[in-house]
Amino acid sequence: MSFIASRINRIKPSPSSMAGQRARELRASGRDIVGLTSGEPDFDTPPNVCEAVVRAMAASKTKYTDVGGTPELKAAICEKFRRDNDLDFGSGEIIVGTGGKQIIFNALMCTVENGDEVIVPTPYWVSYPDIVLLADGRPVLVPCAPENGFKLRAEDLERAITPKTRWLVLNAPNNPSGATYSHAELKALAEVLLRHPHVWIMTDDIYEHILYDGRQFATIAQVEPALKERTLTINGVSKAYAMTGWRIGYGAAPAVLVKAMVKLQSQSTSNASSISQAAALEALCGPQDFIAERTAIFQQRRDIVVGELNRIPGIHCHLPEGAFYAFPSCAGVLGKTTPEGKVLASDEDFVLYLLEAQNLAVLQGDAYGVSPFFRISFATSVPRLQEGLRRLSQACGALR
Ligand SMILES: Cc1ncc(COP(=O)(O)O)c(C=O)c1O
């Protein structure tokens, strides 16, 4: 019998973390890898945030804090929700954790019983189904077709709901597809959810600010206030503020859920780092203009990447509406043969071929629940992106 508990055998390591690690190892072994797997902005944390941290350390803000976050940070989060999302929360409805990931983990652990169902639209961010499995739940994957912009449709949601459904997970702008929902599209989903009062909504809004072509962000509790009493709205500083390593995420939900999540966190990690909370406070309260400037840079890169991808025979890419990923189809190269004589049968084969033949690291769509696709992160410099696209084109051109 294995010493390792069965819950660990039920899950797989995060494919994006593994790919990042593999690219670092290959680089260390001397290979010139172009890594386009990164889920983090290549920009630096803003200087005002770093300066605030120095002040916090000098003021000895280095001790345990309240488990669910410092009162100052929770107040700033309430203000953020009022400012950006027209949502009113009290401090008892806010929890700060070690990244948005911990908020998701806490919420599912606190609410999902053996065999409960959690609806996860595909493509999905890699961690949702595995955290559901850790919580003894059953991920119910609902395909969102490329023809529908990779968005969940009301009729597909209606069909997926059963008496065992605990949660619907929403994530927009979406990782990996970049799909976003308009006010009207969220309203259509909300109408279904209003008919099923036992279903809670977990909305992961971490890419809220990274939206293109002048789109406006909307979140479900704002679009349908009647759902606020069963919605967990998740956000964080990782993406918009280029603060992935600081590990601060937060959630807003009815106090009954927040209280349970704080209780769980009190027996696991306790408070998120005090210094990182001081950093997040400054990020949320300080200047915000740089976010739009950086988003404009992401949009230029998106246009370069998608334009170039669509010039490569066998590859087809839709235009992402937000986040910093392109999610092209590689259906047109499957069945072809590499110069080494291997027939490409899946997106995983294709991604391995790119790594071996061209030292190009991207992630297979299979990791996000949709094949045959692959994900390219454009959170990297234009010259590196261009080199990556050149290698991709060369790899595709060498197939027979
Ligand atoms: C959709 C989505 N949600 C949550 C996270 C986790 O973010 P954090 O760094 O706050 O844990 C990520 C990170 O890649 C993400 O892409």
The ligand as an SDF file (V2000), in Angstrom:
LIG
                    3D

 16 16  0  0  0  0  0  0  0  0999 V2000
   -7.4770   32.0390  -14.0800 C   0  0  0  0  0  0  0  0  0  0  0  0
   -6.4980   32.0930  -12.9630 C   0  0  0  0  0  0  0  0  0  0  0  0
   -6.9550   32.1070  -11.7060 N   0  0  0  0  0  0  0  0  0  0  0  0
   -6.1170   32.1540  -10.6530 C   0  0  0  0  0  0  0  0  0  0  0  0
   -4.7560   32.1700  -10.8390 C   0  0  0  0  0  0  0  0  0  0  0  0
   -3.8830   32.1550   -9.6170 C   0  0  0  0  0  0  0  0  0  0  0  0
   -3.3790   33.3630   -9.3190 O   0  0  0  0  0  0  0  0  0  0  0  0
   -2.5970   33.6610   -7.9530 P   0  0  0  0  0  0  0  0  0  0  0  0
   -1.2210   33.9980   -8.3500 O   0  0  0  0  0  0  0  0  0  0  0  0
   -3.3400   34.8190   -7.3660 O   0  0  0  0  0  0  0  0  0  0  0  0
   -2.7040   32.4410   -7.1000 O   0  0  0  0  0  0  0  0  0  0  0  0
   -4.2230   32.1280  -12.1290 C   0  0  0  0  0  0  0  0  0  0  0  0
   -2.7610   32.0920  -12.3460 C   0  0  0  0  0  0  0  0  0  0  0  0
   -2.2660   31.6950  -13.3600 O   0  0  0  0  0  0  0  0  0  0  0  0
   -5.1170   32.1090  -13.2290 C   0  0  0  0  0  0  0  0  0  0  0  0
   -4.6670   32.0800  -14.4850 O   0  0  0  0  0  0  0  0  0  0  0  0
  1  2  1  0
  2  3  1  0
  2 15  2  0
  3  4  2  0
  4  5  1  0
  5  6  1  0
  5 12  2  0
  6  7  1  0
  7  8  1  0
  8  9  2  0
  8 10  1  0
  8 11  1  0
 12 13  1  0
 12 15  1  0
 13 14  2  0
 15 16  1  0
M  END
$$$$
